[in-house]
């Protein structure tokens, strides 16, 4: 898909459009968790940038700003190991929260743990109330 996209852009000067699920393969049973107004078609450049971005090359530069990584303990889309690797490359201050019983779209749930963790973390690091 990326090769076709580069060829298309070289030929036409325009970015080829691709479907959301061709960029990030969301399992069929989870697709209904997207909001009704979710964008379903993107320029192939979006896929190219997702594939080329390596968070471990940048996360160490965030400090001294605090970092919070929250991840579903068993994510069907993004491997939890990826988040663990990013966390290992980050400098302090850093926090990692793995949430059980959730999947790739935790914000779409009514799970109060997510919002409680976020609220407490923001108050602790930024004195927000």
C-alpha positions as CSV (number, residue, x, y, z in Angstrom):
1,X,0.0,0.0,0.0
2,X,2.8,2.4,0.9
3,X,4.7,1.6,-2.3
4,X,1.5,2.2,-4.4
5,X,0.9,5.4,-2.5
6,X,4.4,6.7,-3.3
7,X,4.0,5.7,-7.0
8,X,0.6,7.4,-7.1
9,X,2.0,10.6,-5.6
10,X,4.9,10.6,-8.0
11,X,2.6,10.2,-11.0
12,X,-0.3,12.6,-9.9
13,X,1.3,14.9,-7.3
14,X,-1.5,14.0,-5.0
15,X,-1.7,11.7,-2.0
16,X,-3.7,8.5,-2.6
17,X,-6.6,7.9,-0.2
18,X,-6.7,4.8,1.9
19,X,-9.2,3.3,4.3
20,X,-8.7,3.6,8.0
21,X,-8.7,-0.2,8.6
22,X,-6.0,-0.6,5.9
23,X,-3.7,1.7,8.0
24,X,-4.5,0.2,11.5
25,X,-6.2,-3.2,11.3
26,X,-8.9,-2.9,13.9
27,X,-10.6,-6.3,14.6
28,X,-14.1,-6.4,13.1
29,X,-15.7,-6.9,16.6
30,X,-14.2,-3.6,17.8
31,X,-15.0,-1.4,14.9
32,X,-18.4,-0.3,16.3
33,X,-16.5,1.4,19.2
34,X,-15.4,4.2,16.9
35,X,-17.4,7.3,17.2
36,X,-20.1,7.9,14.5
37,X,-18.1,10.9,13.1
38,X,-14.7,9.0,12.9
39,X,-12.7,9.8,9.8
40,X,-12.7,6.6,7.7
41,X,-10.4,7.7,4.8
42,X,-6.9,9.2,5.1
43,X,-4.1,10.2,2.8
44,X,-1.6,7.4,2.5
45,X,1.0,9.9,3.9
46,X,-0.7,9.2,7.2
47,X,0.1,5.5,7.0
48,X,3.6,6.3,6.0
49,X,4.2,8.6,9.0
50,X,2.7,6.0,11.4
51,X,5.0,3.3,10.0
52,X,8.1,5.5,10.1
53,X,7.6,7.1,13.6
54,X,9.6,5.5,16.3
55,X,8.6,6.8,19.7
56,X,11.6,5.2,21.4
57,X,13.8,7.7,19.5
58,X,12.0,10.7,21.1
59,X,10.6,9.6,24.4
60,X,13.9,10.1,26.3
61,X,13.9,13.8,25.3
62,X,10.6,14.5,27.1
63,X,12.2,14.8,30.6
64,X,12.0,16.7,32.7
65,X,8.4,16.8,31.6
66,X,6.4,14.0,33.2
67,X,5.1,11.2,31.0
68,X,2.1,9.0,31.6
69,X,1.5,6.0,29.5
70,X,-1.8,4.2,29.9
71,X,-2.4,1.1,28.0
72,X,-4.9,-1.8,28.0
73,X,-3.2,-4.8,29.5
74,X,-4.4,-6.9,26.6
75,X,-4.8,-4.6,23.6
76,X,-6.0,-6.3,20.4
77,X,-4.5,-3.7,18.2
78,X,-1.3,-2.2,19.7
79,X,0.8,-4.8,21.5
80,X,1.3,-4.0,25.2
81,X,5.0,-4.8,24.7
82,X,5.3,-1.7,22.5
83,X,4.2,0.5,25.4
84,X,6.6,-1.3,27.8
85,X,9.5,-0.7,25.4
86,X,8.6,3.0,25.1
87,X,8.4,3.2,28.9
88,X,11.8,1.7,29.3
89,X,13.4,4.3,27.0
90,X,11.7,7.2,28.9
91,X,13.5,9.2,31.6
92,X,12.0,10.2,34.9
93,X,9.5,11.3,35.8
94,X,7.5,8.6,34.1
95,X,4.5,6.5,35.0
96,X,2.9,3.4,33.4
97,X,-0.6,2.2,34.0
98,X,-1.9,-1.1,32.5
99,X,-5.6,-1.4,32.7
100,X,-7.1,-4.8,32.8
101,X,-10.5,-5.6,31.3
102,X,-10.2,-2.9,28.6
103,X,-9.1,-3.0,25.0
104,X,-7.8,-0.6,22.4
105,X,-10.5,2.1,22.8
106,X,-10.5,2.7,26.6
107,X,-11.8,6.2,26.3
108,X,-15.0,4.9,24.7
109,X,-15.8,3.0,27.9
110,X,-17.4,4.3,31.0
111,X,-14.6,2.8,33.1
112,X,-13.9,5.2,35.9
113,X,-10.4,3.9,36.6
114,X,-9.1,5.5,33.5
115,X,-10.4,9.0,34.4
116,X,-9.4,8.6,38.1
117,X,-5.8,7.7,37.2
118,X,-5.6,10.6,34.8
119,X,-7.1,13.1,37.3
120,X,-4.8,12.0,40.1
121,X,-1.8,12.1,37.8
122,X,-2.6,15.6,36.5
123,X,-3.1,16.9,40.1
124,X,0.2,15.3,41.2
125,X,2.3,16.6,38.4
126,X,0.6,19.9,37.5
127,X,-1.4,20.8,40.7
128,X,-4.6,20.8,38.6
129,X,-7.8,20.3,40.6
